């Protein structure tokens, strides 16, 4: 390999047929041939050995191919195929120097390399110089005949041959004008073309379909060197702009772009070496496929490591990026444009296919970032929707109006973000993410709506609970014949009021009518269940309620004043009335009556438990009430019977206490002796009575003694003192006797003098002390009813004995003022 000046001559294929890949790549890199695109030409030269091919190329293109040394004899100089850059020729031109034909070094039979190199030159070169001697023109056995046959024969192995310019260079021109030599040469060429065997498809194909034939002549280099150089300089001008229309290769076809030249040359030589027919169109596609794929891969690798892209990708990881679509489009467009620029000269179909593949890979690379950005946009829009909806609801806006406004606003915001994220190289569909956002918004709306409705429902349920529980409980406490009617009226009034207010409250939600009806019915059911629950609670403590009712009726008169058992009351009638009232309460609590359906529960209970009517079968020997559904039963007939027995046993003691109190009252208020004692006193005291009648002084004395005794009796409250017991009464009387006598005497003296002396402090203290002792010594015996809250308190006053129930606030004490003696 020679490498001097700027021609960079390089052996492309050595004499053994080995392709110099490294040398070709170095040549392309050094001469910058890869950047030429389609703007280049390849000129090859063929001819007999030692015919001056290298010399011609060196003078014509300023190359430095090795030339034969005439002083050393005629021998093979060029082995294999050499290439060099044609210095000073535009466009970029490569000169290809082929090994000479008909050389003795290879012999007569070894023409394989000649044919291979000829086929390679025809497949690669745009212009083929055929170097021939002038004296061979017109001769049948001239040296150029085998060369032309070789060229035409190998041309047939090209399925679709390129149109090549054959420039016949006649060397050592004689005095015969070129005008006479050219027709003879063309005739010889045509004859050779006609006799060469051709495929059936090209039997009638003219020579001009495959070749442009040009002829030029040069003087002898050895004899007329100056003239030779002058003629070569003129010929050199024809290679300027050779690929332009009208140039030597102006109508060439199937050109491989310069960047694919190396690969194309390697593949062509490989196919030729394998002795296969060379399909240039397929080869062109193959070269385009490989090179376009290489270009595409190189652009994709650069895109993958592009700093702008990596920065954009990293930014998208942390949040939304403004101008994402514009920035990404610019990055992609840069690499797609570079691909188009480098692959523009390759086969269009292949180029477009590989570009689509590059676009697909590039879009697959950036698409996750796009999806990530859409995710951020969706999340941001959803968060904005939530905050705006919450703010509008706090400001009192209607739910449906707020939801519609926030939804439209956030969806528009998301659409703007999607438009900003879109790239012009792809029509990515954001509808799925948009649908997901819409589903998220709808789900949040449903959640908020359900929460708000639940809050409203809970508020009105609590309101109903406050409006129903205490009134219903109060109605059950005062249970009577119209209890359930009052409950039904209360339930209907409060429920309808709450339902009307609830309907107004949920109107802003714009619910469908069935949903509204369902919610209203749920509110009504809640109110009804509230009453039912309260009824069951009250039914659970019906025994206590019955005993309270019995105590109230039994221990109080019609004016609800505490009853004082004086002996005049009809305890039997009172007991019956109290038990009847309690039994009516049990009848009220036995079943739920919210549907205004009549029943016979009260009649059954009164006839069976109060009147003792015996019927067969026993109406209370059942677990259900007639005409009452099981779900409305609070207390079964069997349970009522059992409760009544327990009730009677627990209230029996109260009745007994009342009877005992009545008898005690009678005893405490009966001061007369028995009748027999009165008769005995009359009989035995007749003499004394007559004595009194005979002596009036005795009668006056007795009268005065009676008055003094009466005053003492009243002053000391003798009956009251003995009510606390005999011993206590005696002690109290003995302690008060002397002060009372002194007080009476003092008052009598004051009355006699006409004025009264105020009581001394000591006397007041004595009076107070006596009163305190009296209060402390009073007894308040209490009788309790076993296992019940019903009891009677017994208190002894100055004048009577009282019995009252402890469940009510009652006034029971009576005061007896100390009698004052007045004159």
Protein Blocks (a to p, Z undefined) as FASTA:
>chain_A
ZZehjlopacfbdfkopacfklmmmmmmmnommmnomaccdddddddehklmmmmmmmmn
opabdcddfknopadfbgcjaddddehiacdddddddddehiaklommlmmlmmmmmmmm
mmmpmbdcddddfklgopakbcklmmmmmmmmmmmmpmbacddddddddehiafbdfklm
mmmmmmmmmmmmmmpccdfklmmpcfklmpccdddddddfklmmmlmmmmmmmmmmmmgo
klbghiaklmgghiacfklmmmmmmmmmmmmmnopacdfklmmmmmmmmmmmmmmmmmmm
mmmmpmklmmmmmmmmnoccehklmmmmmmmmmmmmmmmmmmmmmcfklmmmmmmmmmmm
mmmmmmmmmmmmmmmmmmmmmmmmmmmmmmmmmnopafklmmmmmmmmmmmmmmmmmmmm
pcfkbccdfklmmmmmmmmmmmmmmmmmmmmmmmmmmmmmmmmmmmmmmmmmmmmmmgcf
klmmmmmmmmmmmmmmmmmmmmmmmmmnopafklmmmmmmmmmmmmmmmmmmmmmmmmmm
mmmmmmmmmmmmmmpcfkopacddehlacfklmmmmmmmmmmmmmmmmmpccfkopacfk
lmmmmmmmmnopacdddfklccbdehiafklpmbdfklmmmmmmmmmmmmmmmmmmmmmm
mmmmmmmmmmbccfklmmmmmmmmmmmmmmmmmmmmlmmmmmmmmmmmmmmmmmnommlm
mmnojklmmmmmmmmmmmmmmmmmmmmmmmmnopacdddfklmmmmmmmmmmmmmmpccd
ddddehiabdcdddddfkbccdddfkbccdfbdcdddddddZZ
